[in-house]
Amino acid sequence: MLSCRFCNDEIPTTIDEVAELIIGDLPLREKVDLARLGPESLAAIDDSLGPYINEEFMLFKGNFMLYDDCMRYAEDTNLGTRDASMAVIYRIWQKLKRTHRLRLVES
């Protein structure tokens, strides 16, 4: 689905870095579609994107700085696998809502 875009020895360590990398890989249509979703629809995205986030960014394989940042962002000190990836997905969604929402343009 997504290709890894970080250097071999530079794994992103913040939720914003991961969000920006993933957003950078998404086609425009997917960005707009994601921005249009309501927060209740984000859990469905975690089924496909969550495992990618966990594996690609080593969330539970030694990337403690990213996990700590996810905990800070979620305001929860005991995140499970799904909760940590959902924090990243929620951050992606927040960023896209600001930048990729379709708006009516008056003529």
C-alpha positions as CSV (number, residue, x, y, z in Angstrom):
1,M,0.0,0.0,0.0
2,L,2.5,2.6,1.1
3,S,6.2,2.7,0.6
4,C,8.7,3.4,3.3
5,R,10.1,7.0,2.8
6,F,12.5,7.4,5.6
7,C,16.2,6.8,5.5
8,N,17.6,3.4,6.5
9,D,18.8,4.6,9.9
10,E,16.4,7.4,10.5
11,I,13.1,6.0,11.7
12,P,10.5,8.8,12.6
13,T,10.1,9.2,16.3
14,T,7.1,11.5,16.5
15,I,3.5,11.1,15.6
16,D,3.7,14.2,13.4
17,E,6.7,12.9,11.4
18,V,4.8,9.6,10.8
19,A,1.6,11.4,9.8
20,E,3.5,13.6,7.3
21,L,5.2,10.6,5.7
22,I,2.0,8.8,5.3
23,I,0.1,11.9,4.0
24,G,2.9,12.4,1.5
25,D,2.3,8.9,0.1
26,L,-1.5,9.2,-0.2
27,P,-3.0,10.1,-3.6
28,L,-5.1,13.3,-3.5
29,R,-8.4,11.5,-3.8
30,E,-7.6,9.4,-0.7
31,K,-6.6,12.5,1.2
32,V,-9.9,14.2,0.4
33,D,-11.9,11.0,1.2
34,L,-10.1,10.7,4.6
35,A,-10.7,14.4,5.4
36,R,-14.4,13.9,4.8
37,L,-14.8,11.0,7.2
38,G,-16.2,11.5,10.7
39,P,-14.2,10.4,13.7
40,E,-16.4,7.4,14.2
41,S,-15.3,6.0,10.8
42,L,-11.5,6.0,11.6
43,A,-11.6,2.7,13.4
44,A,-12.3,1.0,10.1
45,I,-9.2,2.5,8.6
46,D,-7.1,1.0,11.5
47,D,-7.8,-2.5,10.2
48,S,-5.7,-1.9,7.1
49,L,-3.4,1.0,8.0
50,G,-2.8,0.1,11.7
51,P,-0.6,-3.0,11.0
52,Y,1.4,-1.0,8.4
53,I,2.0,1.8,11.0
54,N,3.0,-0.7,13.7
55,E,5.4,-2.7,11.4
56,E,6.9,0.0,9.1
57,F,7.6,2.5,11.9
58,M,8.6,-0.2,14.4
59,L,6.0,1.0,16.9
60,F,6.3,-2.1,19.1
61,K,9.7,-3.2,18.0
62,G,12.0,-0.7,19.7
63,N,10.7,2.7,18.6
64,F,10.1,3.8,22.1
65,M,10.2,7.5,21.3
66,L,7.3,7.1,18.8
67,Y,5.3,5.0,21.3
68,D,5.9,7.7,24.0
69,D,4.8,10.4,21.6
70,C,1.6,8.4,20.8
71,M,0.9,8.1,24.6
72,R,1.4,11.9,25.0
73,Y,-0.9,12.6,22.1
74,A,-3.6,10.2,23.2
75,E,-3.1,11.2,26.9
76,D,-3.0,7.6,27.8
77,T,0.1,5.9,29.4
78,N,-0.9,2.3,28.5
79,L,-1.6,2.1,24.8
80,G,-2.2,-1.2,23.2
81,T,-1.3,-2.0,19.5
82,R,-4.6,-0.7,18.1
83,D,-4.6,2.4,20.4
84,A,-1.2,3.6,19.3
85,S,-1.9,3.2,15.6
86,M,-5.3,4.9,16.1
87,A,-3.5,7.9,17.6
88,V,-1.4,8.2,14.4
89,I,-4.5,7.7,12.2
90,Y,-6.4,10.3,14.2
91,R,-3.5,12.8,13.8
92,I,-3.4,12.1,10.0
93,W,-7.2,12.8,9.9
94,Q,-6.8,16.0,11.9
95,K,-4.1,17.3,9.5
96,L,-6.1,16.4,6.4
97,K,-9.3,18.0,7.8
98,R,-7.4,21.3,7.9
99,T,-5.8,21.0,4.4
100,H,-8.0,18.8,2.2
101,R,-11.6,19.5,2.9
102,L,-13.7,20.3,-0.1
103,R,-15.4,23.7,0.3
104,L,-18.1,25.4,-1.7
105,V,-16.7,28.3,-3.7
106,E,-19.1,31.0,-4.5
107,S,-19.0,32.4,-8.0
